[in-house]
Amino acid sequence: MDYDVFKEALKDNGLTLKAFSELSGVQYKTCSRWGKNNYPVGDWVESWLALYIENREYMMLKRFLKDIVCKD
């Protein structure tokens, strides 16, 4: 994953680099090096972000359905 694509994906999903670091368990120092001096974004990051986004969407749907069911 290209660094610019990574940063855009974080922005699109309301994540800061610090939040990503905390959620993924990667040291902030490591994440902040990505994109500098040709230091690549980890190969695993793209799939991690895809799963994070998918999980977030499922959680929103779960809360929505729970609200509908619990109204009765």
C-alpha positions in Angstrom: 0.0 0.0 0.0 1.3 3.4 -1.0 1.8 5.8 1.9 -0.5 8.5 0.4 -3.2 5.9 0.0 -2.7 4.8 3.6 -3.0 8.4 4.9 -6.1 8.9 2.8 -7.6 5.7 4.1 -7.0 6.8 7.7 -8.6 10.2 7.0 -11.6 8.7 5.2 -12.2 6.5 8.2 -11.7 9.0 10.9 -8.4 7.6 12.2 -5.3 9.5 13.1 -1.9 7.9 12.8 -1.8 7.7 16.6 -5.2 6.0 16.8 -4.1 3.5 14.1 -0.9 2.8 16.0 -2.8 2.1 19.2 -5.5 0.0 17.5 -3.0 -2.1 15.5 -0.4 -2.4 18.3 2.4 -1.0 16.1 4.7 1.6 17.7 3.8 5.1 16.7 7.5 5.7 15.8 7.3 2.9 13.3 4.1 4.2 11.7 5.5 7.7 11.5 8.5 6.4 9.5 6.3 5.0 6.8 6.6 7.1 3.6 9.9 8.7 4.6 13.1 7.7 2.9 11.3 5.1 0.9 10.3 3.2 4.2 7.3 1.2 3.0 4.0 0.8 4.7 3.7 -2.8 6.1 2.3 -5.4 3.7 -0.4 -6.3 6.2 -1.8 -2.8 6.6 -4.1 -2.8 3.6 -5.9 -6.0 4.8 -6.0 -4.8 8.4 -7.7 -1.6 7.3 -10.2 -3.4 5.2 -11.1 -5.6 8.1 -11.3 -2.7 10.5 -13.6 -0.8 8.1 -15.8 -3.9 7.6 -16.0 -4.6 11.4 -16.9 -0.9 12.0 -19.7 -1.2 9.5 -21.0 -4.4 11.1 -20.9 -2.8 14.5 -23.0 0.2 13.3 -25.5 -2.2 11.7 -25.7 -4.2 14.9 -26.4 -1.1 17.0 -29.0 0.0 14.4 -30.8 -3.4 14.5 -30.6 -3.5 18.3 -32.2 -0.1 18.5 -35.1 -1.3 16.2 -35.6 -4.5 18.1 -35.4 -2.8 21.6 -38.0 -0.1 20.7 -40.8 -2.6 21.1 
